[in-house]
């Protein structure tokens, strides 16, 4: 009887150990499945985040490409009646369109010929209307030259480079916080300074392209229409004053001539006396010679 009971106890122990091992293996498998599912879920989440960030970056780049960045420059030459009035009109039009003057100067050449130059920046939205206003000031057909440079691709590339450099800077700053050795700190500081310099260069170029595309540059040359010859021709002729001047000039000339004759006669009187005597003696001698000549014989018929 005792042996049978011991046998049953031994069998029960074996069965219990087998059940416990099965349950432990099943629990381990469940844990493994749970950890695997969690890691897979984490990987899926990371992949989705990367894909979403890439899609957002792609959308931003596409949006920037759709918003074209074009730098416009225009040179226009107009002919006006008055220089200062025309330049003041352009200045007022420019202020009403939120533009500003970069350079302005005037000059006066030979025969009082005037000219002027204005270099202005005008917002892109007001570029065409401003040119129309300037054309309306010209007294003839203006000479103009308009140029445009599309910098959209360069702007998009620089924006992408800037984001990449900023991410590198953030990683270097994180490394610097966790660095323990002095050598590592020095190396990271050097790399961080180089990246910061590159970021500043890219930002400067981006700001330049943004400003140049937001504001167009217009150079205006003013040529003044020469009306001074017409003004001189239509002035008062002053006929009476000119007649008096001419009369007095004639009288002065005659008085000068008479004075010269009188001075010559009186001042050269001795010479005139000698000349008169010589002429008189010559006349007497000629007269005597004519008397001495024999009369020609007359022929008798």
C-alpha positions in Angstrom: 0.0 0.0 0.0 2.7 2.4 0.9 4.6 1.7 -2.3 1.5 2.4 -4.4 1.0 5.7 -2.7 4.6 6.7 -3.3 4.2 5.9 -7.0 1.2 8.1 -7.3 3.1 11.0 -5.6 6.0 10.5 -8.0 3.7 10.6 -11.0 1.9 13.7 -9.7 5.2 15.5 -9.2 6.3 14.7 -12.8 3.0 16.0 -14.2 3.2 19.2 -12.2 6.7 19.9 -13.3 5.7 19.3 -16.9 2.8 21.7 -16.6 4.9 24.3 -15.0 7.6 24.0 -17.7 4.9 24.3 -20.4 3.4 27.3 -18.8 6.8 29.0 -18.4 7.7 28.3 -22.0 4.4 29.6 -23.1 4.9 32.7 -21.1 8.4 33.2 -22.5 7.0 32.9 -26.0 4.3 35.4 -25.2 6.9 37.8 -23.8 8.9 37.3 -26.9 5.9 37.9 -29.1 5.0 41.0 -27.1 8.6 42.4 -27.3 8.8 41.6 -31.0 5.5 43.3 -31.7 6.5 46.4 -29.6 9.9 46.7 -31.5 8.1 46.2 -34.8 5.6 48.9 -33.8 8.4 51.2 -32.8 10.1 50.6 -36.2 6.9 51.2 -38.0 6.4 54.4 -36.1 9.9 55.6 -36.9 9.5 54.8 -40.5 6.2 56.6 -40.6 7.7 59.6 -39.0 10.6 59.6 -41.5 8.2 59.2 -44.4 6.0 62.0 -43.1 9.0 64.3 -42.6 10.3 63.5 -46.1 6.8 64.1 -47.5 6.6 67.5 -45.7 10.0 68.5 -46.9 9.0 67.5 -50.4 5.8 69.5 -50.1 7.8 72.5 -48.9 10.3 72.3 -51.8 7.4 71.9 -54.3 5.7 75.0 -52.8 8.9 77.0 -53.0 9.3 76.0 -56.6 5.8 77.1 -57.3 6.5 80.5 -55.8 9.0 81.6 -58.4 11.9 83.8 -57.3 12.7 86.2 -60.2 15.1 89.2 -59.9 14.0 92.0 -62.3 16.1 94.9 -63.4 15.1 97.8 -65.7 16.9 100.7 -67.4 14.7 103.4 -68.9 15.7 106.7 -70.5 13.1 109.5 -70.8 13.0 113.0 -72.2 11.4 115.7 -70.0 10.9 119.5 -70.1 12.1 120.3 -66.5 14.5 118.1 -64.6 13.7 118.8 -61.0 9.9 118.7 -61.4 10.1 115.3 -63.2 12.4 113.8 -60.5 10.2 115.0 -57.8 7.2 113.4 -59.5 9.0 110.1 -59.7 9.9 110.4 -56.0 6.3 110.9 -55.0 5.1 108.0 -57.1 7.8 105.8 -55.6 6.8 106.6 -52.0 3.2 105.9 -52.8 4.2 102.4 -53.9 6.4 101.7 -50.8 9.7 101.9 -52.8 12.8 103.8 -51.9 15.7 105.7 -53.6 19.2 104.1 -53.8 20.9 106.9 -55.7 20.0 110.2 -57.2 22.2 112.9 -58.9 22.0 115.7 -61.5 24.6 117.3 -63.7 24.9 120.4 -66.0 27.0 120.2 -69.1 27.9 122.5 -72.0 25.4 125.2 -73.0 23.5 124.6 -69.7 22.5 121.1 -70.8 21.0 119.2 -67.8 20.6 115.5 -67.1 19.9 113.3 -64.1 19.9 109.7 -62.9 17.8 107.9 -60.3 18.4 104.3 -59.1 15.3 103.1 -57.2 14.0 99.9 -55.6 10.3 99.1 -56.1 8.2 96.2 -54.7 7.7 93.4 -57.2 3.9 93.8 -57.2 4.4 97.5 -58.2 7.1 96.9 -60.8 5.0 97.1 -64.0 2.7 100.0 -62.7 5.8 102.0 -61.7 7.3 101.6 -65.2 4.0 102.8 -66.7 4.1 105.9 -64.6 7.7 106.7 -65.6 6.9 106.2 -69.3 4.0 108.7 -69.0 6.5 111.4 -68.0 8.5 111.1 -71.3 7.9 113.6 -74.1 8.8 111.0 -76.6 9.2 107.3 -76.9 11.4 106.2 -74.0 14.4 103.8 -74.4 14.1 100.9 -72.0 15.7 97.6 -71.2 14.1 95.0 -68.9 16.0 91.9 -67.6 14.8 89.0 -65.4 16.8 86.3 -63.7 15.1 83.2 -62.3 16.8 82.1 -59.0 14.1 79.7 -57.8 16.4 76.6 -58.1 19.2 78.2 -56.2 16.9 79.4 -53.5 15.4 75.9 -53.0 18.8 74.3 -53.0 20.1 76.8 -50.4 17.0 76.3 -48.2 17.6 72.5 -48.2 21.3 73.0 -47.4 20.3 75.4 -44.6 18.0 72.8 -43.0 20.7 70.1 -43.2 23.3 72.3 -41.7 20.9 73.3 -38.8 20.3 69.6 -38.1 24.1 69.0 -38.0 24.4 71.9 -35.6 21.8 70.5 -33.3 23.5 67.1 -33.2 26.9 68.7 -32.5 25.4 70.7 -29.6 23.9 67.5 -28.2 27.3 65.8 -28.4 28.9 68.7 -26.7 26.5 68.4 -23.7 27.4 64.7 -23.3 31.1 65.0 -24.0 33.4 64.2 -21.0 36.9 64.6 -22.4 38.6 67.9 -23.2 39.8 66.6 -26.6 36.2 65.8 -27.6 35.0 69.2 -26.5 37.7 70.9 -28.6 36.9 68.8 -31.6 33.2 69.3 -31.4 33.6 73.1 -30.8 35.8 73.4 -33.9 33.2 71.4 -36.0 30.4 73.5 -34.6 32.1 76.8 -35.4 32.7 75.6 -39.0 29.0 74.6 -39.4 27.9 77.9 -37.9 30.0 79.8 -40.4 28.5 77.8 -43.3 25.0 78.5 -41.9 25.6 82.2 -41.8 26.9 82.2 -45.4 23.8 80.3 -46.6 21.5 82.6 -44.7 23.2 85.7 -46.1 22.8 84.4 -49.7 19.2 83.5 -49.0 18.4 86.9 -47.6 20.1 88.6 -50.6 18.0 86.5 -53.1 14.9 87.2 -51.1 15.5 90.9 -51.1 16.4 91.1 -54.7 13.3 89.2 -55.8 11.0 91.1 -53.5 12.2 94.5 -54.7 13.1 95.2 -58.4 15.8 97.7 -59.3 15.0 100.5 -61.8 17.5 102.9 -63.2 16.0 106.1 -64.7 17.9 108.5 -66.9 16.4 111.9 -67.4 17.3 113.9 -70.5 16.1 117.5 -70.5 14.5 118.7 -73.8 16.5 121.8 -75.0 14.0 124.7 -75.3 16.4 127.6 -74.6 16.9 128.5 -78.3 13.2 129.0 -78.7 13.1 131.1 -75.6 15.8 133.4 -77.0 14.0 133.8 -80.3 10.8 134.8 -78.7 12.3 137.4 -76.4 11.7 141.1 -76.9 13.7 142.4 -79.9 14.5 145.9 -78.4 14.3 147.5 -81.8 14.4 151.1 -80.5 17.3 150.5 -78.2 19.3 148.7 -80.9 18.5 151.6 -83.4 19.9 154.1 -80.9 23.0 152.1 -80.4 23.6 151.7 -84.1 22.9 155.5 -84.7 25.4 156.4 -82.0 27.9 154.0 -83.5 27.5 155.6 -86.9 27.9 159.2 -85.5 31.0 158.1 -83.6 32.5 156.6 -86.7 31.8 159.8 -88.8 33.2 162.0 -86.0 36.3 159.8 -85.9 36.7 160.1 -89.6 36.3 163.9 -89.7 38.7 164.2 -86.7 41.2 162.1 -88.6 41.0 164.3 -91.7 41.3 167.5 -89.7 44.2 166.2 -87.7 45.9 165.0 -90.9 45.4 168.4 -92.7 46.6 170.5 -89.8 49.3 168.2 -88.5 50.8 167.6 -92.0 50.5 171.2 -93.2 54.2 171.7 -93.9 54.3 168.7 -96.1 51.1 169.8 -97.9 52.7 173.2 -98.5 55.8 171.6 -100.0 53.7 169.3 -102.1 51.7 172.3 -103.3 54.8 174.3 -104.3 56.2 171.4 -106.2 53.0 170.9 -108.1 52.8 174.6 -108.9 56.4 174.8 -110.2 55.8 171.8 -112.3 52.6 173.3 -113.7 54.4 176.6 -114.7 57.2 174.8 -116.3 54.8 172.7 -118.4 52.9 175.8 -119.5 56.1 177.6 -120.7 57.2 174.6 -122.7 53.8 174.5 -124.4 54.3 178.2 -125.5 57.7 177.7 -127.0 56.6 175.0 -129.3 56.3 176.3 -133.0 53.0 176.4 -134.6 52.5 173.7 -137.3 52.5 175.2 -140.9 49.2 175.5 -142.7 48.8 174.0 -146.2 47.9 176.5 -148.9 45.3 175.5 -151.4 
